[in-house]
């Protein structure tokens, strides 16, 4: 079996990835099975550079706050701010501390120097402003959307004033209360003010769409795109907070589903702009349902990749990453009867394997999934190979 798998393994580069598809996908998703390993991000950076230089890709998006990502995009496209400021304020989930992310931003800024706007690389976050222990206040998204519309449309058409928004929003710590993650009674998401804000947010988004011909004719397209992002984020956050306040068992499933739907909406908007490399956890990018065991029991919801794949079909591609060891986290050499164990003996590192050909070689029944002793690493599910386009395998994670 090892020799047969060796025959279908290729050294990883963008050209090998592109050969998996009849045409370059609009969204090329490269997953990772764990966060916080810079070697995986170095692999991502190398693939993105090759996609830019040889295959016409101009945008990269990662699993980070979509509003914070605007700070990074301003820096790489226009040089706004400093690299230190961007790394401190342009990423969520601690991703700004990554040396590989810093190198990505530095390289993108250097690449864009002296290039016309149409040829510049773009950066985006596609996650909602949803940290692990809570969600953001909708203030930033709502006020930015209102601020875009107010000077550009007839004031009589606006459904509210900024003063009304401020009154209804109240203090931001009402929204960011970390205890609301486990106690719905501590969430503000179903208050009378939140209900009115949901109505106003939908009205503002509707007005943005209704006025599109005028708005696109009188302001740059980038401004319109950002207003749409703020609209998606405002309505998504208010929906998320609504379900945070739900006491019924479906609460967490809906919250997880809303997050991935927000991700999917942002990815579809980026696909409209042009070919994009997407980087996130495998679980968010897979075409299968995502699952997680939490204090309420097992949860299942449709991932962002499943939602986007349903809309884009073959223009969405997913290449999962699997790995051998993370010894500093107690993940040692994979058992030889797992997919990771079979890939661990390959000569190339990193390598790329066509997932369909790998599935054919494995036959039925498939090997049992590897079991990780560390919750932060999700092994490859052999049962998902039929819905994956390719598998990147990286042998060993160095100790940080």
N, C-alpha and C positions, 0 to 999 in steps of 0.2 A: 504493500500500500504506500509506504514512504516514497519509493521510487516513482510510482505513478503520480503522486502529488507533486514530486519534484519536477516532473515533466511539464506541469501546468503553472508552475510558479515563475514569476517574472520579477526582475529588479523593479522597485517602485519608482516610477516617475510619471509625469502628467501624460506623456505619450502613451504609456501602457494603460493608464486609466481611460483615456479617450478611445482606445481600441475596443473597449468593452461595449461601446455604443455605436449605433449607425450614424448618429449625428451628435454634435456637442449638446448636452442637456442645458436647458435654461437655468435649472437649479441643480448643481452637483453637490450632494451632501456627503461630507466625510465625517463619520462618527468617531467617537472615542469611548472606551469602556470605563473610564474613570477620569476624574478631574484632577488638576494640580500637578501633572507630570509634564515638565517642559520638553522632554524628548518627543512626546507626541505632538506638541505644538511646533517643535522644530521641523518635524516631518510635514505638518500642515503648511508651514511657511515655505518650505522648499517646493511643494506641489503648487502652491498659489503663485509663486514666482514664475514657474514654468508655464502655468496656465495663462498668466499675463503675457509673457514673452512670446509664446508660440501658439496660443489658442484663443486669443481675443477676449479673455475674461478681464473685467474691470472692477468688480466689486467682491469684497469678502464680508461675510456676516457671521457673527459668533453668538453663542448663548450668553448674552449680556444685556443689560437694561437698554432698551431701544432709545430712551430719552438721553441717557448718559452717552450713548454712542454718537449722538450729534456733536458732542464736544470733540471726539476723536475725528469725525469726518471733517469738521471745520479746520482742524489742525492739518490733516493730511492733504486737504484740497486747497486751503488758503493760507496755511501757516499761522492760524490764530492761536495765541498762547504759546506755551513752552512744552517741551516733551515731558518734563517733570509734572507740570500741572495737568496735562492730559492723562498721564498714567494714574495720577491721584484722583481725578474727578470724572474720567471718561469710561470707567468700567464698574460693574457690580460684582458681587460674590467674591471679592478679593482678587479678581483676575488682573487688576492693574499692577500687582506685585510680581507678575511673571516676567522673567527676563526674555522669554520667547515672545510674549505679547509686546514688550517694549521694542524688541528688534523688528517685529512686524510693522509697528507704527513708524519707527525711524526710517525703515526702508521705503515704505509707501510715501512718506513725505519727501524723501530724497528723489524717488522716482518721478514725483509730480513736479519737481522744480522745473520751471521754464516750459512746461507743456501746456498747450491750450486746454481750456476747460473740458472740452469734449473727450480728451484723451487721458484725463486724470483718473487715477484709481480712487475708489470710494470705499468707505468703511461704514458698517452698520451693526448695531446690536439688534437682535430680533426677539429677545425675551421681553416680557412686560416688566414694569418696575415692581417686581415681586421677589423680595429677598426671602430667605429660608423661613424666617420667623414672622413674616408679615408682609403686607402690601403697602404701597405708598399712598399718600393722599392724592386725590385726583386734581389737586389745585394746579400744579404745573401744566398739565395737559389741557385742562379746561380754560385757564386764563390765556395760554398761548393760542388756542383755537379762537377764542373770543377776540384776542388782540390782533389776529390776522384778519378777521372779518370786519371788525368795527370801522376801520378807516376806508374800507373798500366797497361796502354795500350801503344801501339806504338804511339809515338808523331805524326807521320804522319797521324794518324787517327783522331786526335783532330781537330774540325772545327775552333778553334780559340785559341788565347792566353789569359792569364789573362789581359794583357795590352789592348787587343781589347775590352774585356768586360768592363774594367774600362772606356775606352773612350766612349763607347756607352751608358753606364749607366749615366755618368755625375754625377752631384750633387744629392744626395738623396732627397733633398727638392723639386726637380722637380717632383718627383713621389708622395710625401706625401702631396702635396699642398691641404689643406682642402677645398678650394673653388671649386675644381674640382667635388665635390660631387653634387653640384647644377648647376655648369657652365661647360659644356663640353669643351668650348674653353680654359679652364685653365688646361686641362688634357694633359699630354705628351704621352698618350697611343697610338696615331696614328701618331707620328712623324716618320721620316725616321729611326732614331736610334732604336725606339721601334720595328718597323717592322723587322729590322735586328736582334734584340735580340730575337724576337719570332722564327725566323728561326733557330738561333743558339741554343736556348733552346731545340727545338724539335730535332735538330741534336744530341745534347748531350744526351738527353733521349734515342734516338734511339741507339746511341753507347753503352750506359749502357745496354740496352736489348740485343744487338748483342753480347756483350762480357760476357754475364752472366756466361757461363760455366767456363771461366777462372777466372772471378772475384770471383765467389762463391768458387772456389777451392783454392784460394790463400789469402783470407781475411775472417774475421768473417762474419757470416750472418747478424749480427746487422749492420755492416758497409754498407752492400748492401741495407738493408732495409732503412737506413737513406739516402743513396744516392737516392733511389727511392722516398722517401718523399721530398727531396730537388728538384728532377725533377718535381714531381707533383705540388709542390708549385710554382716553377719558371714559368712553363707553365700556371698554373692557374692564377697567379698574372698578367702575361702579357696579358692574355685574358680579365681579369677583367679591367685592365687599358685601353685596346682597347675599351671596351664598355663604359667606363667612358667618353671617348672622342666622343661618338656617339650623334649627336644632335636630332635624330629622337625619337618619342614617345616610341619606344620599348626599349630604353636605360635602364631604371631602371629595367624593367622586366628581361632583359638579365643579368644585374649585380646581381640581387637577385638570378637568376637561376644558374649563375656561382658559386656564393658562396656556395649554397647547393650542387652543383655537386662536388666542391672541398671537402666539408665535406663527401659526400658519398664515394668518392675515398679513402679518409683516413680511413673511417670505413671498407670498403671492404678489405683494406690492413691489418687492425687489425684482421678482421675475419679470414684471412689466418693464422694468428699467433696462434689463439686459442680463447676459450670462453672469451667474453669481456662484461663488464657492461658499457653501454653508458648512460651519463647523460647530458641533455640539455633541452632547452625549448620544450614544447610539439609541437610547430609549426614546429620545425626542424625534429622531429622524427615521426610525424604522417604519415599515408599511403595516406591520402588525399592531394590535392593541398593546398599549403599555400596561404594566401591572406593578403593584407595590403592596407590601404588607405593612399596615400601620396599626395604631392602637385599636382602631375599630374593626380590624380584620383585613382581608385582601381587597384591593381596589383595582378596577380596570377602567381604562378610558382610551379613546382614540388619540394617538400621538399626532404631533404636528406633521410628521412625514406622511402618515396615513391620510390626513386631511388634504395636504398639498398633492400627494400622489393621486388622490381621487379626482382632483381638479385638473392637474397637468398631464396625467398619464405618463407617456414615455418621455416627456420633457422634464420629468423629475427623476433623478438618479440617486441611489443610495449605496455608498461604499462603507461598510462597517470596518472598524478596527478591532482586532483581537490582539492579545499580548501573552507573553510567556510568564515572566516573573515580575513581581514587585516585592522584592525580598524585604525592603524596609517597612513593608506593611504586612509581612507574614505570608505573602503569596509566593510559594516556591514553585519549582519545576512542575509543569502540568502533567497529570497522569497520562501515560502513553495511549490509553484507549479513549481519550477525548480529542475533539478537533484541535484544540490548542496543543495537545501533546503530539499529534501527528505533524502539525506545522512547525513545532519547535526544532525538529531535526533538519529543516531545510537549510540550504547553503546561503541563500540570499537573506539579508537582513538590513532594512525592512524589505518585504516582498509583497507582491500583489497576486491574488489568485481569483480567477473567474469563479464566482459563487455557484453558478449553474453547473459548471464542469466538476467542481468540488462535490456538489450534491450527488451528481451521477456516480462519481467514484466511490463515495461513501455507501451508496445504495440504501436499502431499507432492511431492517430498521436502522435509523440513524444512531450514532453514538449518544450516550447519555450526556447531558450538559455538565460541564465542569462545575464543581462546587467551590465557591470562594470562602476562605476563612475570614475575609475582611469585607464588611458591608459596603465599602466604597468602590469596589470593583465588581462589575457585572460581566460574567463570562458570556461568550457567544452562545446563543441557543441554536443547536444544529437544526432544530425544526423550523427555523426562520430562513434557512439558506435559499429556499425557493423564492423568497421575496426580497433578496439582497442581490445587488448587481455585482459586487466584488468584495473581497475581504483583504484588507491590509493587515499583515502580521508583523509585529515588532517583538523581538525576543525578550529583552531584559530592560527594565527601568533602572537607571543608575540611582544610587542614593542621593537625595538632594544635598 
